[in-house]
Amino acid sequence: MSEFYKIAMKNYNNDETVITAYGVALTETLNSFSTVAFNFNALGDNKVAEDLLGPRTLFTLENGQTFRLTTSNPTPNSRYRQYAITATHVGHDLNDYYIKDTINGQQSMQACLDFLTKNTPFKYQLDSQFDNHDFGDSSIGDGHGDDVLSAIAEAFACEWWFDNYTLHVAKKIGKDDAFVFVDRVNTSHISWNEDYSDFRTAIHGTGKPIEQNNDSGGGSGGDLEAFARSFVGKVPYVWGGCTPSGWDCSGFVSYLLNHFGVNVGPHMTLGLSQLGPMVGPPYQAGDLLFWGPQGAWHHTSAVSNGYRVGADNYTDGTVYRPIDSWPPTFGVRVPAIAALVKGGNNSSTDDNGGDSGDSNTDAADQSEQYTCEADYFSPWADKPGIGKIWADDFSSDTITDEKALKEAMKAQLHDYPDVEYTVDWISFKQNASGMVNEVKVGDNGWLRDRLGTDVNVRIQSYTRYLDSADASSNDSITFGNKIFDSTLYDTRQNQANDTRQQLERLQEQVNNNSNIGFTIPTMNGEEVQRLDSFFKQ
Protein backbone atom coordinates (compact mmCIF):
# COMPACT_ATOMS: atom_id res chain seq x y z
CA MET A 1 0.00 0.00 0.00
CA SER A 2 1.06 3.56 -0.58
CA GLU A 3 1.46 6.04 2.25
CA PHE A 4 -1.98 7.48 1.47
CA TYR A 5 -5.35 5.88 0.75
CA LYS A 6 -7.71 6.86 -2.06
CA ILE A 7 -11.41 7.30 -1.23
CA ALA A 8 -14.07 8.00 -3.87
CA MET A 9 -16.46 10.79 -2.91
CA LYS A 10 -19.87 11.87 -4.23
CA ASN A 11 -21.92 14.84 -3.01
CA TYR A 12 -25.71 15.27 -2.97
CA ASN A 13 -25.63 16.58 -6.58
CA ASN A 14 -23.80 13.39 -7.67
CA ASP A 15 -20.59 15.36 -8.34
CA GLU A 16 -17.60 13.10 -7.79
CA THR A 17 -13.95 13.35 -6.83
CA VAL A 18 -11.26 11.32 -5.08
CA ILE A 19 -9.83 12.16 -1.66
CA THR A 20 -6.23 11.40 -0.76
CA ALA A 21 -6.64 10.39 2.88
CA TYR A 22 -4.54 9.11 5.75
CA GLY A 23 -5.22 7.51 9.13
CA VAL A 24 -8.07 5.55 7.52
CA ALA A 25 -9.61 3.39 10.28
CA LEU A 26 -12.34 0.91 9.36
CA THR A 27 -14.32 -0.43 12.34
CA GLU A 28 -16.73 -3.33 11.98
CA THR A 29 -18.86 -4.57 14.87
CA LEU A 30 -21.18 -7.57 15.16
CA ASN A 31 -24.85 -6.61 14.56
CA SER A 32 -23.96 -2.97 14.14
CA PHE A 33 -23.27 -0.59 11.29
CA SER A 34 -19.65 -0.29 10.16
CA THR A 35 -17.91 3.06 10.44
CA VAL A 36 -14.88 4.63 8.84
CA ALA A 37 -12.79 7.53 10.10
CA PHE A 38 -10.07 9.29 8.15
CA ASN A 39 -8.18 12.57 7.75
CA PHE A 40 -7.32 14.65 4.73
CA ASN A 41 -5.54 17.94 4.14
CA ALA A 42 -7.35 20.51 1.97
CA LEU A 43 -4.45 20.90 -0.46
CA GLY A 44 -4.23 20.38 -4.21
CA ASP A 45 -6.91 18.01 -5.52
CA ASN A 46 -8.31 17.71 -1.99
CA LYS A 47 -9.49 21.31 -2.27
CA VAL A 48 -12.22 20.00 -4.57
CA ALA A 49 -13.23 17.46 -1.90
CA GLU A 50 -13.38 20.21 0.69
CA ASP A 51 -15.78 22.22 -1.48
CA LEU A 52 -18.00 19.18 -2.19
CA LEU A 53 -18.47 18.24 1.45
CA GLY A 54 -22.05 18.65 2.60
CA PRO A 55 -25.18 16.80 3.73
CA ARG A 56 -25.53 13.19 2.56
CA THR A 57 -22.01 13.00 1.09
CA LEU A 58 -21.00 9.44 0.18
CA PHE A 59 -17.54 7.85 0.47
CA THR A 60 -16.62 4.55 -1.19
CA LEU A 61 -13.60 2.56 -0.02
CA GLU A 62 -11.41 0.37 -2.18
CA ASN A 63 -13.34 -2.69 -0.97
CA GLY A 64 -16.47 -1.26 -2.67
CA GLN A 65 -18.38 -0.50 0.56
CA THR A 66 -20.07 2.90 0.75
CA PHE A 67 -20.38 5.13 3.80
CA ARG A 68 -22.40 8.29 4.43
CA LEU A 69 -20.94 11.39 6.07
CA THR A 70 -21.65 11.58 9.81
CA THR A 71 -19.33 14.30 11.09
CA SER A 72 -16.80 16.69 9.59
CA ASN A 73 -14.30 18.45 11.82
CA PRO A 74 -12.01 20.95 10.08
CA THR A 75 -9.01 22.36 11.93
CA PRO A 76 -7.44 25.46 10.33
CA ASN A 77 -3.73 26.12 10.37
CA SER A 78 -1.57 28.75 8.71
CA ARG A 79 -1.68 27.27 5.20
CA TYR A 80 -4.71 24.88 4.90
CA ARG A 81 -7.45 23.13 6.80
CA GLN A 82 -7.06 19.58 8.10
CA TYR A 83 -10.29 17.56 8.10
CA ALA A 84 -11.25 14.70 10.40
CA ILE A 85 -14.14 12.76 8.87
CA THR A 86 -16.37 10.02 10.27
CA ALA A 87 -18.91 8.16 8.15
CA THR A 88 -21.43 5.35 8.75
CA HIS A 89 -22.22 2.49 6.39
CA VAL A 90 -25.14 3.13 4.03
CA GLY A 91 -26.98 0.26 5.68
CA HIS A 92 -27.85 2.86 8.32
CA ASP A 93 -30.00 4.55 5.67
CA LEU A 94 -32.73 2.27 7.06
CA ASN A 95 -33.09 5.00 9.67
CA ASP A 96 -34.37 7.30 6.90
CA TYR A 97 -37.59 5.28 6.66
CA TYR A 98 -40.30 5.43 9.30
CA ILE A 99 -42.47 2.31 9.14
CA LYS A 100 -45.93 3.30 10.37
CA ASP A 101 -47.54 -0.13 9.94
CA THR A 102 -47.17 -2.96 12.46
CA ILE A 103 -47.30 -6.75 12.35
CA ASN A 104 -47.78 -9.30 15.13
CA GLY A 105 -48.77 -12.92 15.74
CA GLN A 106 -47.10 -15.76 13.82
CA GLN A 107 -44.59 -14.39 11.29
CA SER A 108 -41.89 -15.90 9.09
CA MET A 109 -38.48 -14.31 8.77
CA GLN A 110 -39.24 -13.60 5.09
CA ALA A 111 -42.46 -11.81 6.00
CA CYS A 112 -40.62 -9.66 8.56
CA LEU A 113 -37.86 -8.73 6.10
CA ASP A 114 -40.39 -7.98 3.37
CA PHE A 115 -42.13 -5.73 5.88
CA LEU A 116 -38.80 -4.05 6.73
CA THR A 117 -37.55 -3.44 3.18
CA LYS A 118 -40.85 -2.52 1.49
CA ASN A 119 -40.65 0.86 -0.29
CA THR A 120 -36.90 1.16 0.37
CA PRO A 121 -33.87 0.60 -1.90
CA PHE A 122 -32.83 -2.33 0.29
CA LYS A 123 -33.06 -6.00 -0.54
CA TYR A 124 -32.13 -8.97 1.63
CA GLN A 125 -30.53 -12.38 1.45
CA LEU A 126 -31.23 -15.16 3.95
CA ASP A 127 -28.09 -17.17 4.70
CA SER A 128 -29.90 -19.54 7.13
CA GLN A 129 -33.31 -21.14 7.55
CA PHE A 130 -35.50 -19.82 10.34
CA ASP A 131 -38.61 -21.15 12.07
CA ASN A 132 -41.58 -18.83 12.36
CA HIS A 133 -41.76 -16.57 15.41
CA ASP A 134 -44.91 -15.86 17.38
CA PHE A 135 -44.93 -12.21 18.48
CA GLY A 136 -48.23 -12.79 20.29
CA ASP A 137 -50.02 -9.54 21.05
CA SER A 138 -46.73 -7.63 20.81
CA SER A 139 -45.87 -6.07 17.47
CA ILE A 140 -42.97 -4.69 15.48
CA GLY A 141 -43.17 -1.56 13.40
CA ASP A 142 -44.27 1.99 14.13
CA GLY A 143 -40.62 3.02 14.17
CA HIS A 144 -37.52 3.73 12.11
CA GLY A 145 -36.25 0.92 9.91
CA ASP A 146 -33.09 0.30 11.92
CA ASP A 147 -35.18 -0.09 15.09
CA VAL A 148 -37.41 -2.61 13.30
CA LEU A 149 -34.29 -4.51 12.22
CA SER A 150 -33.14 -4.66 15.86
CA ALA A 151 -36.55 -6.01 16.91
CA ILE A 152 -36.38 -8.72 14.22
CA ALA A 153 -32.84 -9.68 15.26
CA GLU A 154 -33.91 -9.99 18.90
CA ALA A 155 -37.04 -12.01 18.09
CA PHE A 156 -35.30 -14.52 15.81
CA ALA A 157 -31.93 -14.47 17.64
CA CYS A 158 -30.22 -13.80 14.31
CA GLU A 159 -27.16 -11.87 13.14
CA TRP A 160 -26.81 -9.52 10.19
CA TRP A 161 -24.41 -7.52 8.05
CA PHE A 162 -24.69 -5.26 5.01
CA ASP A 163 -23.12 -5.48 1.58
CA ASN A 164 -24.06 -1.91 0.68
CA TYR A 165 -27.85 -2.05 0.17
CA THR A 166 -28.13 -5.84 0.54
CA LEU A 167 -28.95 -7.04 4.06
CA HIS A 168 -27.57 -10.49 4.91
CA VAL A 169 -29.25 -12.40 7.74
CA ALA A 170 -27.99 -15.64 9.33
CA LYS A 171 -28.32 -17.58 12.56
CA LYS A 172 -24.59 -17.07 13.04
CA ILE A 173 -22.09 -15.29 10.85
CA GLY A 174 -18.40 -16.07 10.73
CA LYS A 175 -16.32 -19.24 10.74
CA ASP A 176 -15.05 -21.54 13.47
CA ASP A 177 -11.31 -21.99 14.14
CA ALA A 178 -10.58 -19.10 11.78
CA PHE A 179 -7.54 -17.76 13.64
CA VAL A 180 -4.90 -18.38 16.30
CA PHE A 181 -3.25 -15.45 18.07
CA VAL A 182 -0.26 -16.23 20.27
CA ASP A 183 1.05 -13.53 22.54
CA ARG A 184 4.45 -12.21 21.39
CA VAL A 185 4.33 -14.38 18.24
CA ASN A 186 1.73 -12.89 15.91
CA THR A 187 0.17 -10.44 18.32
CA SER A 188 0.99 -8.58 21.51
CA HIS A 189 -0.67 -7.21 24.61
CA ILE A 190 -3.45 -9.75 24.99
CA SER A 191 -5.53 -8.21 27.75
CA TRP A 192 -9.01 -8.56 29.17
CA ASN A 193 -11.49 -6.81 31.39
CA GLU A 194 -14.06 -8.55 33.63
CA ASP A 195 -17.21 -6.60 34.51
CA TYR A 196 -19.46 -8.01 37.26
CA SER A 197 -21.86 -5.07 37.52
CA ASP A 198 -24.77 -6.91 35.79
CA PHE A 199 -24.20 -10.26 37.51
CA ARG A 200 -27.51 -11.91 38.54
CA THR A 201 -28.35 -15.41 39.80
CA ALA A 202 -32.16 -15.56 40.07
CA ILE A 203 -35.08 -14.61 37.86
CA HIS A 204 -38.86 -14.89 38.03
CA GLY A 205 -40.86 -15.42 34.85
CA THR A 206 -44.41 -15.62 33.61
CA GLY A 207 -45.80 -17.17 30.46
CA LYS A 208 -48.70 -16.16 28.29
CA PRO A 209 -51.41 -14.33 30.28
CA ILE A 210 -54.78 -16.00 30.65
CA GLU A 211 -57.63 -13.85 29.43
CA GLN A 212 -59.90 -13.10 32.37
CA ASN A 213 -63.50 -12.25 31.66
CA ASN A 214 -64.48 -11.47 35.25
CA ASP A 215 -64.53 -7.81 36.22
CA SER A 216 -65.41 -8.28 39.88
CA GLY A 217 -66.61 -10.86 42.35
CA GLY A 218 -64.76 -13.63 40.50
CA GLY A 219 -66.87 -13.42 37.33
CA SER A 220 -70.01 -15.33 36.37
CA GLY A 221 -71.06 -18.91 35.85
CA GLY A 222 -70.59 -18.47 32.11
CA ASP A 223 -67.06 -17.24 32.75
CA LEU A 224 -66.34 -20.32 34.87
CA GLU A 225 -67.55 -22.74 32.20
CA ALA A 226 -65.73 -20.92 29.40
CA PHE A 227 -62.52 -20.80 31.41
CA ALA A 228 -62.69 -24.50 32.35
CA ARG A 229 -63.41 -25.58 28.77
CA SER A 230 -60.60 -23.40 27.35
CA PHE A 231 -58.06 -26.08 28.39
CA VAL A 232 -59.86 -29.09 26.89
CA GLY A 233 -57.67 -30.99 24.44
CA LYS A 234 -54.76 -28.60 25.10
CA VAL A 235 -53.29 -29.45 28.51
CA PRO A 236 -51.78 -32.91 29.15
CA TYR A 237 -52.25 -35.07 32.22
CA VAL A 238 -49.17 -34.82 34.48
CA TRP A 239 -49.15 -36.57 37.85
CA GLY A 240 -48.75 -33.95 40.57
CA GLY A 241 -49.05 -31.08 38.08
CA CYS A 242 -51.13 -28.03 38.89
CA THR A 243 -50.51 -25.56 36.03
CA PRO A 244 -51.60 -25.36 32.37
CA SER A 245 -48.25 -26.85 31.40
CA GLY A 246 -49.63 -30.11 32.82
CA TRP A 247 -51.89 -31.24 35.72
CA ASP A 248 -53.62 -34.20 37.29
CA CYS A 249 -57.32 -34.33 38.20
CA SER A 250 -57.04 -32.51 41.54
CA GLY A 251 -54.45 -30.10 40.11
CA PHE A 252 -56.91 -28.95 37.46
CA VAL A 253 -59.78 -28.49 39.93
CA SER A 254 -57.51 -26.57 42.33
CA TYR A 255 -56.33 -24.32 39.50
CA LEU A 256 -59.94 -23.63 38.51
CA LEU A 257 -60.99 -22.79 42.08
CA ASN A 258 -57.96 -20.55 42.69
CA HIS A 259 -58.68 -18.65 39.50
CA PHE A 260 -62.17 -17.80 40.72
CA GLY A 261 -61.17 -16.76 44.20
CA VAL A 262 -61.38 -19.95 46.25
CA ASN A 263 -57.95 -20.41 47.78
CA VAL A 264 -57.13 -24.08 48.29
CA GLY A 265 -54.02 -25.65 49.73
CA PRO A 266 -52.22 -28.70 48.41
CA HIS A 267 -54.31 -30.20 45.64
CA MET A 268 -55.42 -33.46 47.23
CA THR A 269 -58.74 -34.99 46.16
CA LEU A 270 -59.74 -35.70 49.75
CA GLY A 271 -59.20 -32.08 50.76
CA LEU A 272 -61.24 -30.81 47.82
CA SER A 273 -64.13 -33.02 48.86
CA GLN A 274 -64.35 -31.07 52.14
CA LEU A 275 -64.88 -27.61 50.59
CA GLY A 276 -68.69 -27.78 50.80
CA PRO A 277 -71.76 -29.92 51.41
CA MET A 278 -72.20 -33.22 49.61
CA VAL A 279 -74.83 -33.17 46.83
CA GLY A 280 -76.31 -35.62 44.37
CA PRO A 281 -77.79 -35.24 40.88
CA PRO A 282 -78.92 -33.13 39.21
CA TYR A 283 -75.56 -31.38 39.40
CA GLN A 284 -75.22 -27.68 38.63
CA ALA A 285 -72.40 -25.78 36.97
CA GLY A 286 -69.46 -25.38 39.33
CA ASP A 287 -70.14 -28.49 41.41
CA LEU A 288 -67.18 -30.77 42.04
CA LEU A 289 -67.58 -34.48 41.23
CA PHE A 290 -65.82 -37.34 42.99
CA TRP A 291 -65.32 -41.05 42.34
CA GLY A 292 -64.25 -43.78 44.74
CA PRO A 293 -64.98 -45.31 48.14
CA GLN A 294 -65.85 -43.30 51.24
CA GLY A 295 -62.86 -41.28 52.51
CA ALA A 296 -60.53 -42.45 49.71
CA TRP A 297 -61.78 -40.60 46.67
CA HIS A 298 -59.49 -41.28 43.72
CA HIS A 299 -60.76 -38.92 41.00
CA THR A 300 -62.39 -35.51 40.68
CA SER A 301 -63.80 -33.24 37.95
CA ALA A 302 -65.88 -30.09 37.71
CA VAL A 303 -69.39 -29.71 36.28
CA SER A 304 -70.04 -27.58 33.20
CA ASN A 305 -73.54 -27.42 31.68
CA GLY A 306 -74.42 -31.11 32.14
CA TYR A 307 -70.91 -32.18 31.26
CA ARG A 308 -67.85 -32.83 33.35
CA VAL A 309 -64.52 -31.18 32.59
CA GLY A 310 -61.27 -32.39 34.11
CA ALA A 311 -57.91 -34.10 33.66
CA ASP A 312 -58.73 -37.78 33.18
CA ASN A 313 -55.56 -39.70 32.35
CA TYR A 314 -52.27 -39.72 30.43
CA THR A 315 -54.01 -40.80 27.21
CA ASP A 316 -56.91 -38.35 27.13
CA GLY A 317 -55.51 -35.34 29.03
CA THR A 318 -58.05 -32.61 29.79
CA VAL A 319 -61.52 -33.69 28.61
CA TYR A 320 -65.14 -32.43 28.31
CA ARG A 321 -67.61 -35.32 28.47
CA PRO A 322 -71.23 -36.07 29.50
CA ILE A 323 -71.62 -36.79 33.22
CA ASP A 324 -73.70 -39.86 32.42
CA SER A 325 -70.79 -41.45 30.53
CA TRP A 326 -69.13 -42.10 33.90
CA PRO A 327 -71.51 -41.38 36.81
CA PRO A 328 -69.70 -40.01 39.88
CA THR A 329 -70.04 -41.32 43.43
CA PHE A 330 -71.22 -37.89 44.68
CA GLY A 331 -70.77 -34.15 44.23
CA VAL A 332 -69.70 -31.21 46.40
CA ARG A 333 -71.18 -27.74 46.11
CA VAL A 334 -68.61 -25.06 47.00
CA PRO A 335 -70.55 -22.09 48.45
CA ALA A 336 -68.48 -19.36 46.81
CA ILE A 337 -68.68 -21.05 43.39
CA ALA A 338 -72.43 -21.67 43.79
CA ALA A 339 -72.92 -17.96 44.57
CA LEU A 340 -70.83 -17.07 41.54
CA VAL A 341 -72.94 -19.27 39.25
CA LYS A 342 -76.14 -17.74 40.61
CA GLY A 343 -74.74 -14.25 39.97
CA GLY A 344 -73.99 -13.54 43.65
CA ASN A 345 -70.71 -12.53 45.22
CA ASN A 346 -68.01 -14.60 46.84
CA SER A 347 -69.10 -13.91 50.41
CA SER A 348 -71.02 -16.87 51.75
CA THR A 349 -71.49 -18.81 54.95
CA ASP A 350 -69.48 -22.01 54.96
CA ASP A 351 -70.45 -25.31 56.53
CA ASN A 352 -68.98 -24.30 59.87
CA GLY A 353 -70.99 -21.10 60.08
CA GLY A 354 -68.01 -18.92 59.27
CA ASP A 355 -67.79 -16.25 56.63
CA SER A 356 -66.03 -17.88 53.69
CA GLY A 357 -65.32 -14.42 52.37
CA ASP A 358 -62.42 -14.32 54.85
CA SER A 359 -60.68 -17.12 52.96
CA ASN A 360 -61.63 -16.10 49.44
CA THR A 361 -59.95 -13.46 47.36
CA ASP A 362 -61.93 -10.77 45.60
CA ALA A 363 -61.12 -10.54 41.91
CA ALA A 364 -60.07 -6.95 42.43
CA ASP A 365 -57.30 -8.23 44.71
CA GLN A 366 -56.26 -11.08 42.39
CA SER A 367 -53.05 -10.75 40.41
CA GLU A 368 -53.07 -11.54 36.72
CA GLN A 369 -53.20 -15.24 35.91
CA TYR A 370 -50.72 -16.92 33.55
CA THR A 371 -50.59 -20.22 31.71
CA CYS A 372 -47.28 -20.89 33.48
CA GLU A 373 -45.12 -19.18 36.08
CA ALA A 374 -41.76 -20.17 37.57
CA ASP A 375 -38.44 -19.15 39.11
CA TYR A 376 -35.05 -20.09 37.69
CA PHE A 377 -31.90 -20.15 39.81
CA SER A 378 -28.35 -20.23 38.50
CA PRO A 379 -25.87 -22.71 40.04
CA TRP A 380 -24.23 -19.60 41.49
CA ALA A 381 -27.26 -19.07 43.75
CA ASP A 382 -26.13 -22.02 45.92
CA LYS A 383 -22.75 -20.45 46.66
CA PRO A 384 -22.67 -19.26 50.29
CA GLY A 385 -21.12 -15.91 49.45
CA ILE A 386 -23.38 -15.20 46.47
CA GLY A 387 -26.96 -16.41 46.96
CA LYS A 388 -29.97 -15.13 45.08
CA ILE A 389 -29.37 -11.87 43.22
CA TRP A 390 -32.64 -11.13 41.44
CA ALA A 391 -32.81 -9.94 37.85
CA ASP A 392 -35.77 -8.05 36.40
CA ASP A 393 -38.83 -10.26 35.88
CA PHE A 394 -39.13 -12.03 32.54
CA SER A 395 -42.44 -12.34 30.70
CA SER A 396 -43.54 -13.98 27.49
CA ASP A 397 -46.71 -13.45 25.49
CA THR A 398 -46.34 -16.82 23.78
CA ILE A 399 -44.83 -19.44 26.13
CA THR A 400 -47.40 -21.76 27.74
CA ASP A 401 -45.11 -24.52 29.04
CA GLU A 402 -43.21 -24.24 32.34
CA LYS A 403 -40.19 -26.15 31.02
CA ALA A 404 -39.93 -23.86 27.99
CA LEU A 405 -40.34 -20.85 30.29
CA LYS A 406 -37.41 -21.96 32.46
CA GLU A 407 -35.25 -22.52 29.38
CA ALA A 408 -36.06 -19.00 28.21
CA MET A 409 -35.24 -17.58 31.64
CA LYS A 410 -31.97 -19.52 31.74
CA ALA A 411 -30.96 -17.92 28.44
CA GLN A 412 -32.08 -14.51 29.72
CA LEU A 413 -30.26 -14.62 33.07
CA HIS A 414 -26.93 -12.79 33.08
CA ASP A 415 -25.12 -15.10 35.52
CA TYR A 416 -21.63 -14.47 34.17
CA PRO A 417 -19.24 -11.53 34.07
CA ASP A 418 -18.83 -9.52 30.88
CA VAL A 419 -15.32 -10.47 29.77
CA GLU A 420 -13.82 -8.53 26.90
CA TYR A 421 -10.49 -9.55 25.39
CA THR A 422 -8.46 -7.21 23.18
CA VAL A 423 -5.27 -7.69 21.18
CA ASP A 424 -3.03 -5.48 19.14
CA TRP A 425 -3.25 -6.68 15.57
CA ILE A 426 0.40 -7.20 14.74
CA SER A 427 0.05 -9.72 11.92
CA PHE A 428 -3.22 -9.62 9.98
CA LYS A 429 -2.74 -12.48 7.52
CA GLN A 430 0.62 -14.20 7.97
CA ASN A 431 3.85 -13.91 9.93
CA ALA A 432 7.22 -15.60 10.27
CA SER A 433 5.67 -18.47 12.24
CA GLY A 434 3.62 -19.46 9.19
CA MET A 435 0.23 -18.80 10.83
CA VAL A 436 -2.44 -17.67 8.39
CA ASN A 437 -5.45 -16.04 10.01
CA GLU A 438 -8.79 -14.98 8.61
CA VAL A 439 -10.11 -12.09 10.64
CA LYS A 440 -13.74 -11.11 10.16
CA VAL A 441 -16.46 -10.07 12.53
CA GLY A 442 -18.20 -13.19 13.88
CA ASP A 443 -15.23 -15.52 13.37
CA ASN A 444 -14.29 -17.87 16.22
CA GLY A 445 -10.72 -18.73 17.05
CA TRP A 446 -8.12 -19.06 19.78
CA LEU A 447 -5.97 -16.82 21.91
CA ARG A 448 -2.93 -18.09 23.79
CA ASP A 449 -1.59 -15.68 26.37
CA ARG A 450 1.99 -15.55 27.70
CA LEU A 451 1.05 -17.93 30.54
CA GLY A 452 0.07 -20.57 27.97
CA THR A 453 -3.67 -20.35 28.57
CA ASP A 454 -5.83 -21.12 25.52
CA VAL A 455 -9.13 -19.27 25.27
CA ASN A 456 -11.76 -19.78 22.57
CA VAL A 457 -13.14 -16.37 21.60
CA ARG A 458 -15.22 -14.70 18.93
CA ILE A 459 -14.48 -11.45 17.14
CA GLN A 460 -16.98 -8.82 18.22
CA SER A 461 -15.33 -5.81 16.61
CA TYR A 462 -12.17 -4.85 14.80
CA THR A 463 -10.49 -1.64 13.76
CA ARG A 464 -8.11 -1.91 10.84
CA TYR A 465 -6.04 0.91 9.43
CA LEU A 466 -6.10 0.80 5.64
CA ASP A 467 -3.15 3.07 4.86
CA SER A 468 0.42 1.96 5.47
CA ALA A 469 1.27 4.99 7.60
CA ASP A 470 -0.64 3.55 10.57
CA ALA A 471 -1.17 -0.08 9.58
CA SER A 472 -0.22 -2.85 12.04
CA SER A 473 0.95 -0.55 14.81
CA ASN A 474 -2.57 0.65 15.69
CA ASP A 475 -4.80 -2.17 14.42
CA SER A 476 -6.80 -3.87 17.17
CA ILE A 477 -9.36 -6.62 17.66
CA THR A 478 -12.02 -6.77 20.37
CA PHE A 479 -13.43 -10.17 21.23
CA GLY A 480 -16.96 -10.57 22.53
CA ASN A 481 -17.97 -11.86 25.92
CA LYS A 482 -16.55 -15.23 26.84
CA ILE A 483 -19.09 -16.90 29.16
CA PHE A 484 -17.46 -18.73 32.06
CA ASP A 485 -19.62 -21.05 34.15
CA SER A 486 -19.31 -21.59 37.86
CA THR A 487 -17.16 -24.73 37.51
CA LEU A 488 -14.23 -22.69 36.17
CA TYR A 489 -14.27 -20.38 39.16
CA ASP A 490 -14.72 -23.33 41.52
CA THR A 491 -11.61 -24.91 40.00
CA ARG A 492 -9.64 -21.68 40.30
CA GLN A 493 -10.63 -21.13 43.90
CA ASN A 494 -9.97 -24.74 44.88
CA GLN A 495 -6.51 -24.46 43.31
CA ALA A 496 -5.90 -21.22 45.18
CA ASN A 497 -6.92 -22.86 48.46
CA ASP A 498 -4.67 -25.86 47.78
CA THR A 499 -1.76 -23.56 47.01
CA ARG A 500 -2.35 -21.58 50.21
CA GLN A 501 -2.33 -24.77 52.28
CA GLN A 502 0.87 -25.98 50.58
CA LEU A 503 2.57 -22.66 51.25
CA GLU A 504 1.61 -22.78 54.92
CA ARG A 505 2.96 -26.32 55.21
CA LEU A 506 6.17 -25.43 53.37
CA GLN A 507 6.72 -22.38 55.57
CA GLU A 508 6.38 -24.61 58.62
CA GLN A 509 8.97 -27.02 57.19
CA VAL A 510 11.37 -24.16 56.47
CA ASN A 511 11.02 -22.87 60.03
CA ASN A 512 11.60 -26.36 61.48
CA ASN A 513 14.78 -26.91 59.43
CA SER A 514 16.45 -23.55 59.92
CA ASN A 515 17.46 -21.42 62.84
CA ILE A 516 16.89 -18.38 60.67
CA GLY A 517 13.27 -18.05 59.79
CA PHE A 518 12.24 -16.55 56.47
CA THR A 519 9.00 -16.21 54.59
CA ILE A 520 8.09 -18.23 51.50
CA PRO A 521 7.67 -15.64 48.72
CA THR A 522 4.61 -15.42 46.49
CA MET A 523 4.73 -18.28 43.98
CA ASN A 524 2.58 -19.76 41.29
CA GLY A 525 1.26 -23.32 41.36
CA GLU A 526 4.22 -24.84 39.45
CA GLU A 527 6.76 -23.18 41.74
CA VAL A 528 4.93 -24.46 44.81
CA GLN A 529 4.96 -28.01 43.42
CA ARG A 530 8.71 -27.82 42.69
CA LEU A 531 9.46 -26.60 46.20
CA ASP A 532 7.16 -29.25 47.65
CA SER A 533 9.05 -31.94 45.72
CA PHE A 534 12.36 -30.61 47.10
CA PHE A 535 11.25 -31.09 50.69
CA LYS A 536 10.00 -34.61 49.92
CA GLN A 537 13.43 -35.74 48.64
HUBEL-V938628 format. One record per backbone hydrogen bond with DSSP energy under -1.0 kcal/mol. CO is the residue of the C=O (numbers start at 1). NH is the residue of the N-H. If there is no record, write none. Layout:
# HUBEL-V938628
((CO/NH) (CO/NH))
This chain:
# HUBEL-V938628
((2/468) (5/21) (7/19) (8/60) (9/17) (10/58) (11/14) (15/11) (17/9) (19/7) (21/5) (22/39) (24/466) (25/37) (26/464) (27/35) (28/462) (29/32) (34/89) (35/27) (36/87) (37/25) (38/85) (39/22) (40/83) (41/43) (43/46) (44/47) (45/48) (46/50) (47/51) (48/52) (49/53) (54/57) (57/69) (58/10) (59/67) (60/8) (61/64) (65/61) (66/90) (67/59) (68/88) (71/86) (73/84) (75/82) (80/77) (81/42) (82/75) (83/40) (84/73) (85/38) (86/70) (86/71) (87/36) (88/68) (89/92) (90/93) (91/94) (92/95) (93/96) (94/97) (94/145) (97/145) (99/142) (99/143) (101/142) (103/140) (105/135) (107/133) (108/112) (109/113) (110/114) (111/115) (112/116) (113/117) (114/118) (117/120) (123/167) (125/169) (133/107) (135/138) (136/105) (140/103) (143/99) (144/148) (145/149) (146/150) (147/151) (148/152) (149/153) (150/154) (151/155) (152/156) (153/158) (159/170) (161/168) (163/166) (165/123) (166/163) (167/125) (168/161) (169/127) (170/159) (175/444) (178/438) (179/446) (181/448) (182/185) (182/186) (186/427) (187/184) (188/424) (191/422) (193/420) (195/418) (196/199) (201/378) (202/391) (203/376) (204/394) (205/374) (206/396) (208/371) (216/219) (220/224) (221/225) (222/226) (223/227) (224/228) (225/229) (226/230) (228/231) (229/232) (231/234) (231/235) (235/318) (236/247) (238/241) (241/248) (243/246) (246/243) (247/238) (248/252) (249/253) (250/254) (251/255) (252/256) (253/257) (254/258) (255/259) (256/260) (257/262) (258/261) (261/361) (266/268) (268/272) (269/273) (271/274) (272/275) (277/333) (279/331) (284/287) (287/303) (288/332) (289/301) (290/329) (290/330) (291/298) (291/299) (293/296) (299/291) (301/289) (302/309) (303/286) (304/307) (306/323) (307/304) (308/321) (309/302) (310/319) (313/317) (317/312) (318/233) (319/310) (321/308) (322/325) (323/326) (330/290) (331/279) (332/288) (334/338) (335/339) (336/340) (337/341) (338/342) (339/344) (340/343) (348/356) (350/353) (354/350) (355/358) (356/359) (362/365) (369/210) (372/207) (374/205) (376/203) (378/381) (379/382) (380/383) (383/386) (383/387) (389/201) (389/202) (394/206) (399/208) (401/405) (402/406) (403/407) (404/408) (405/409) (406/410) (407/411) (408/412) (409/413) (413/415) (414/200) (418/195) (420/193) (421/479) (422/191) (423/477) (424/426) (429/437) (431/434) (440/443) (443/459) (444/178) (445/457) (446/181) (447/455) (448/183) (449/452) (453/449) (455/447) (457/445) (458/480) (459/442) (460/30) (461/478) (462/28) (463/476) (464/26) (467/470) (467/471) (470/474) (471/473) (475/425) (476/463) (477/423) (478/460) (478/461) (486/490) (487/491) (488/492) (489/493) (490/494) (491/495) (492/496) (493/497) (494/498) (495/499) (496/500) (497/501) (498/502) (499/503) (500/504) (501/505) (502/506) (503/507) (504/508) (505/509) (506/510) (507/511) (508/512) (509/513) (524/528) (525/529) (526/530) (527/531) (528/532) (529/533) (530/534) (531/535) (532/536))
